[in-house]
Amino acid sequence: MSSTARKETRSGNIDYVKLVETPEFKAMIKRKNAFMTPYVIMFFALYFLLPILTGYTHILETKAVGWITWTWVYSFAMFIMTWTFATIYLKKSSSFDHEAEEIIAKNILK
């Protein structure tokens, strides 16, 4: 973030209503939502599938390796999925941050 934008943000002088109403900001939010929606849907689908599979079926009760059942494998895979999604979002969010800075500089800090 540029020093000017940082000072303005910390002092609270940004007109957020004006910022939200700009077409550039609306387009950025639309792109951000389009990027995030598939990940959110996949996360919640897999998250809620675990209690359904463990509570109403016997699929995950079979042994995968040794004494480890598929429930443990599925649960561990959810941790991997969460860290992967967080890493993907962290890398992508820098472009959203940069774009937001440009929108603020263009429309608010003239």
C-alpha positions as a Markdown table, in Angstrom:
| # | Residue | x | y | z |
|---|---|---|---|---|
| 1 | Met | 0.0 | 0.0 | 0.0 |
| 2 | Ser | 1.3 | 3.4 | -0.8 |
| 3 | Ser | 2.2 | 5.7 | 2.1 |
| 4 | Thr | -0.5 | 8.2 | 1.1 |
| 5 | Ala | -3.2 | 5.5 | 1.1 |
| 6 | Arg | -1.9 | 4.0 | 4.3 |
| 7 | Lys | -2.1 | 7.5 | 6.0 |
| 8 | Glu | -5.5 | 8.1 | 4.7 |
| 9 | Thr | -6.7 | 4.6 | 5.8 |
| 10 | Arg | -5.3 | 4.9 | 9.3 |
| 11 | Ser | -6.7 | 8.4 | 9.8 |
| 12 | Gly | -10.2 | 7.3 | 8.6 |
| 13 | Asn | -10.6 | 9.9 | 5.9 |
| 14 | Ile | -11.7 | 7.5 | 3.2 |
| 15 | Asp | -15.3 | 7.9 | 2.1 |
| 16 | Tyr | -16.2 | 4.2 | 2.0 |
| 17 | Val | -19.7 | 4.8 | 0.6 |
| 18 | Lys | -18.2 | 6.6 | -2.4 |
| 19 | Leu | -15.6 | 3.8 | -2.8 |
| 20 | Val | -18.2 | 1.0 | -2.7 |
| 21 | Glu | -20.3 | 2.8 | -5.4 |
| 22 | Thr | -17.5 | 3.0 | -8.0 |
| 23 | Pro | -17.8 | 0.7 | -11.0 |
| 24 | Glu | -14.2 | -0.5 | -10.5 |
| 25 | Phe | -14.8 | -1.6 | -7.0 |
| 26 | Lys | -18.0 | -3.4 | -7.9 |
| 27 | Ala | -16.2 | -5.2 | -10.7 |
| 28 | Met | -13.4 | -6.2 | -8.3 |
| 29 | Ile | -15.8 | -7.6 | -5.8 |
| 30 | Lys | -17.6 | -9.5 | -8.6 |
| 31 | Arg | -14.2 | -11.1 | -9.6 |
| 32 | Lys | -13.3 | -11.8 | -6.0 |
| 33 | Asn | -16.7 | -13.6 | -5.4 |
| 34 | Ala | -16.3 | -15.5 | -8.7 |
| 35 | Phe | -12.9 | -16.6 | -7.5 |
| 36 | Met | -14.0 | -17.6 | -4.0 |
| 37 | Thr | -17.4 | -19.2 | -4.6 |
| 38 | Pro | -16.2 | -22.6 | -6.0 |
| 39 | Tyr | -13.7 | -23.0 | -3.1 |
| 40 | Val | -16.4 | -22.1 | -0.5 |
| 41 | Ile | -18.9 | -24.5 | -2.0 |
| 42 | Met | -16.3 | -27.3 | -2.2 |
| 43 | Phe | -15.2 | -26.7 | 1.4 |
| 44 | Phe | -18.7 | -26.8 | 2.9 |
| 45 | Ala | -19.7 | -29.8 | 0.7 |
| 46 | Leu | -16.7 | -31.8 | 1.9 |
| 47 | Tyr | -17.0 | -30.5 | 5.5 |
| 48 | Phe | -20.6 | -31.6 | 5.9 |
| 49 | Leu | -20.1 | -34.8 | 4.0 |
| 50 | Leu | -17.9 | -36.2 | 6.8 |
| 51 | Pro | -20.6 | -36.4 | 9.5 |
| 52 | Ile | -23.0 | -37.7 | 7.0 |
| 53 | Leu | -20.7 | -40.4 | 5.8 |
| 54 | Thr | -19.7 | -41.4 | 9.4 |
| 55 | Gly | -23.2 | -41.2 | 10.9 |
| 56 | Tyr | -25.3 | -42.8 | 8.2 |
| 57 | Thr | -23.0 | -45.1 | 6.3 |
| 58 | His | -20.2 | -47.6 | 6.9 |
| 59 | Ile | -18.0 | -46.4 | 4.0 |
| 60 | Leu | -15.4 | -44.7 | 6.2 |
| 61 | Glu | -15.3 | -47.4 | 8.8 |
| 62 | Thr | -13.2 | -49.8 | 6.7 |
| 63 | Lys | -9.4 | -49.9 | 7.3 |
| 64 | Ala | -7.2 | -48.0 | 4.9 |
| 65 | Val | -3.8 | -48.9 | 6.2 |
| 66 | Gly | -3.2 | -51.0 | 9.3 |
| 67 | Trp | -5.5 | -49.8 | 12.1 |
| 68 | Ile | -6.2 | -46.4 | 10.3 |
| 69 | Thr | -9.7 | -46.1 | 9.0 |
| 70 | Trp | -10.8 | -44.0 | 6.0 |
| 71 | Thr | -12.4 | -41.6 | 8.5 |
| 72 | Trp | -8.9 | -40.6 | 9.7 |
| 73 | Val | -7.7 | -40.3 | 6.1 |
| 74 | Tyr | -10.7 | -38.2 | 5.1 |
| 75 | Ser | -10.2 | -36.0 | 8.2 |
| 76 | Phe | -6.5 | -35.5 | 7.5 |
| 77 | Ala | -7.3 | -34.7 | 3.9 |
| 78 | Met | -9.6 | -31.9 | 5.1 |
| 79 | Phe | -6.7 | -30.3 | 6.9 |
| 80 | Ile | -4.6 | -30.5 | 3.7 |
| 81 | Met | -7.6 | -29.0 | 1.8 |
| 82 | Thr | -8.0 | -26.1 | 4.2 |
| 83 | Trp | -4.3 | -25.2 | 4.1 |
| 84 | Thr | -4.3 | -25.5 | 0.3 |
| 85 | Phe | -7.3 | -23.2 | -0.1 |
| 86 | Ala | -5.7 | -20.8 | 2.4 |
| 87 | Thr | -2.5 | -20.7 | 0.4 |
| 88 | Ile | -4.3 | -20.3 | -2.9 |
| 89 | Tyr | -6.4 | -17.4 | -1.5 |
| 90 | Leu | -3.3 | -15.8 | 0.1 |
| 91 | Lys | -1.5 | -15.7 | -3.3 |
| 92 | Lys | -4.6 | -14.4 | -5.1 |
| 93 | Ser | -5.5 | -11.8 | -2.4 |
| 94 | Ser | -2.4 | -9.8 | -3.1 |
| 95 | Ser | -3.7 | -9.0 | -6.6 |
| 96 | Phe | -7.1 | -7.9 | -5.0 |
| 97 | Asp | -5.2 | -5.8 | -2.5 |
| 98 | His | -3.2 | -4.1 | -5.2 |
| 99 | Glu | -6.3 | -3.5 | -7.3 |
| 100 | Ala | -8.1 | -2.0 | -4.2 |
| 101 | Glu | -5.2 | 0.3 | -3.7 |
| 102 | Glu | -5.4 | 1.5 | -7.3 |
| 103 | Ile | -9.1 | 2.1 | -6.9 |
| 104 | Ile | -8.7 | 4.1 | -3.8 |
| 105 | Ala | -5.9 | 6.1 | -5.3 |
| 106 | Lys | -7.9 | 6.8 | -8.5 |
| 107 | Asn | -11.3 | 7.5 | -7.0 |
| 108 | Ile | -10.8 | 8.7 | -3.5 |
| 109 | Leu | -7.3 | 10.2 | -3.1 |
| 110 | Lys | -7.4 | 12.4 | -6.1 |
